Amino acid sequence: METRAGRFRVYRVVESVPHINLFDTEETRLYTAYQSGYGDRQAEIDALRTGDLVEATLGGDPDDSEEAWSIQSVERVDRVRMAFAVDADPPAVAEELWTEGQERPATTALEWEGDPVAEVAVQPRAPLPGGSFVPSVLTGLVPMEDRLGELQSVGEPVTDALFVDPDPPDAARYSRPFGAVVFFSAAGQPLRDEFYATYDIDPSEDTRPAYDPYGI
């Protein structure tokens, strides 16, 4: 067994997937780890949430792609609270930001009372597995770690992120060639509350969509 120690972003995927994905923020590699079987330490594993930033040590065999890693130690150092809305119209500002044929993400600032407090980004579906947006986010396959730190237009760290997919996770066709995400700073909480009200999101609830990726 070998070990990997470092800083990881947590992605809990969905309830039907019995693993946690951990994105190594330095090596930019994704590790799949067991989410059960930890005995007395199970409570600390269960407490991990999608968007957590943790210092962790993983144990496993890097040459065995069929075997998941185990989480030998973990400590949360930060958290970006993530919310999800699927089969929903993207924000109007995201529609305006999208350009036909766009191949790379695009971002613009959002203001509250004249001050920048958040950013909205559009992510093209084309480079994502099967073109899926929110399922790719939940798996940790959307490259966005550099966006989960400090908001460049705000100069403050991200506290919350809202992911909006215009289509359901099991869609065979897509109504729009992109997904949208809004990154909020602490100063953007009033704006976040407006967005959450629009998408009927309770920030205290787990809003990951319930679907079986094995059935898609």
C-alpha positions in Angstrom: 0.0 0.0 0.0 1.1 3.5 -0.8 -0.1 6.8 0.8 -0.9 10.2 -0.6 -1.0 13.2 1.7 -2.2 16.6 0.7 -5.1 19.0 0.3 -8.2 17.7 -1.4 -11.6 19.0 -2.5 -14.4 16.6 -1.5 -17.1 15.5 -4.0 -19.7 13.1 -2.5 -21.3 12.3 -5.9 -24.8 11.0 -5.1 -26.3 8.6 -2.6 -26.3 5.7 -5.1 -22.5 5.9 -5.4 -20.8 4.3 -2.4 -17.6 6.3 -2.8 -16.3 9.8 -2.2 -14.2 11.5 -4.8 -11.3 13.6 -3.6 -9.6 16.0 -5.9 -5.9 16.6 -5.2 -5.6 20.4 -5.5 -1.9 20.3 -6.0 -1.4 17.3 -8.3 -4.8 18.0 -10.0 -5.6 14.3 -9.7 -8.9 12.7 -8.7 -9.0 9.9 -6.2 -11.9 7.6 -5.4 -12.2 6.6 -1.8 -14.5 4.3 0.2 -17.1 6.1 2.2 -17.9 3.3 4.6 -16.0 0.8 6.7 -14.2 3.2 9.0 -15.4 1.9 12.3 -15.1 4.5 15.1 -14.0 7.1 12.5 -17.2 6.7 10.4 -18.8 9.8 11.9 -16.0 12.1 10.6 -16.3 10.6 7.1 -20.1 11.0 7.1 -19.6 14.7 8.1 -17.7 15.5 4.9 -19.8 17.5 2.4 -19.4 18.3 -1.3 -17.2 21.4 -1.5 -15.2 20.7 1.7 -11.5 21.4 1.5 -9.6 18.9 3.6 -6.1 17.9 4.6 -6.0 14.2 4.3 -3.9 11.1 3.9 -5.1 8.3 1.6 -3.9 4.8 1.4 -4.2 2.5 -1.7 -2.6 0.9 -4.7 -2.0 3.3 -7.5 -1.6 0.4 -10.0 -5.0 -1.0 -9.2 -7.6 1.1 -10.9 -10.5 -1.2 -9.8 -9.8 -0.7 -6.1 -10.8 2.5 -4.2 -8.5 4.3 -1.8 -9.1 4.5 2.0 -9.1 7.7 4.0 -6.5 7.2 6.7 -6.9 10.7 8.2 -8.9 13.8 7.3 -9.3 17.3 8.7 -11.5 19.9 7.2 -9.8 23.3 6.7 -12.4 25.1 4.6 -15.8 24.7 3.0 -17.6 26.1 0.0 -21.2 25.3 0.4 -22.6 23.9 -2.8 -26.2 23.9 -4.0 -27.6 22.4 -7.2 -30.6 23.1 -9.4 -31.3 20.8 -12.4 -33.9 20.9 -15.2 -34.0 24.7 -14.5 -33.6 27.8 -16.6 -30.1 29.3 -16.1 -29.9 32.9 -14.8 -30.5 35.5 -17.4 -27.0 36.8 -17.0 -25.6 33.4 -17.9 -27.7 33.3 -21.1 -26.3 36.7 -22.0 -22.8 35.6 -21.2 -22.9 32.6 -23.5 -21.7 33.0 -27.1 -22.6 30.4 -29.8 -19.6 28.1 -30.4 -17.9 29.1 -27.2 -15.2 26.5 -26.2 -14.0 27.9 -22.9 -15.7 29.0 -19.7 -16.6 32.7 -19.4 -17.1 34.7 -16.3 -18.6 38.1 -15.3 -19.1 39.9 -12.0 -22.4 40.4 -10.2 -23.1 43.4 -8.0 -25.1 44.1 -4.9 -25.9 47.7 -4.1 -23.2 48.8 -6.5 -20.4 46.6 -5.3 -19.1 43.3 -6.9 -20.0 40.4 -4.5 -20.3 37.4 -6.8 -19.4 35.9 -10.2 -21.4 33.9 -12.7 -19.7 31.5 -15.1 -20.9 29.4 -18.0 -19.2 26.1 -18.6 -19.5 24.5 -22.1 -20.8 21.0 -22.1 -18.6 19.9 -25.0 -15.4 18.9 -23.0 -17.4 17.2 -20.2 -18.2 13.4 -20.2 -21.3 12.9 -22.2 -21.9 16.6 -22.1 -23.4 16.3 -18.6 -22.9 19.3 -16.3 -24.1 18.8 -12.8 -23.2 15.0 -12.8 -19.7 16.0 -13.9 -19.5 18.6 -11.1 -20.7 16.1 -8.5 -18.0 13.7 -9.7 -15.2 16.3 -9.5 -14.6 16.3 -13.3 -15.3 20.0 -13.9 -11.9 21.9 -13.7 -12.8 24.7 -11.3 -10.5 24.5 -8.3 -8.9 27.9 -9.3 -12.4 29.4 -9.1 -13.2 28.1 -5.7 -10.6 30.2 -4.0 -10.7 34.0 -4.2 -13.1 35.8 -6.5 -10.9 38.0 -8.7 -13.4 40.7 -9.3 -14.4 40.8 -5.6 -11.1 40.2 -3.8 -12.8 37.9 -1.3 -13.0 34.1 -1.0 -15.9 32.0 -2.3 -18.3 30.9 0.5 -21.1 29.4 -1.6 -21.6 28.1 -5.2 -24.9 27.5 -7.0 -24.8 25.1 -10.0 -27.6 25.4 -12.5 -28.1 22.7 -15.1 -30.8 23.5 -17.7 -31.4 19.8 -18.1 -32.0 16.7 -15.9 -29.0 14.5 -15.1 -30.3 11.7 -17.3 -31.1 13.9 -20.3 -30.4 12.3 -23.7 -30.4 15.7 -25.4 -29.5 19.1 -24.0 -31.6 22.3 -24.4 -28.5 24.4 -24.0 -24.9 23.7 -24.7 -23.7 25.0 -21.3 -24.3 24.9 -17.5 -24.0 27.8 -15.2 -22.5 28.4 -11.8 -22.7 31.4 -9.5 -19.9 31.9 -7.0 -20.8 34.0 -3.9 -18.6 35.8 -1.4 -19.7 36.5 2.2 -20.8 40.0 1.1 -23.0 38.3 -1.6 -25.2 36.5 0.9 -28.3 38.8 0.1 -27.8 38.1 -3.6 -27.3 34.4 -2.8 -30.6 34.4 -0.9 -32.4 35.9 -3.9 -31.0 33.2 -6.2 -31.9 30.5 -3.8 -35.4 31.8 -3.5 -35.7 31.8 -7.3 -34.6 28.1 -7.5 -36.5 27.1 -4.3 -33.3 26.0 -2.5 -33.1 25.6 1.2 -29.4 26.1 2.1 -29.7 23.7 5.1 -30.7 20.8 2.8 -28.6 18.5 0.6 -29.7 19.6 -2.9 -27.7 17.0 -4.9 -30.1 15.5 -7.4 -31.3 12.0 -6.7 -30.5 9.8 -9.7 -28.6 6.6 -10.4 -25.6 7.2 -12.7 -25.3 3.5 -13.3 -28.7 3.5 -14.9 -27.9 6.3 -17.4 
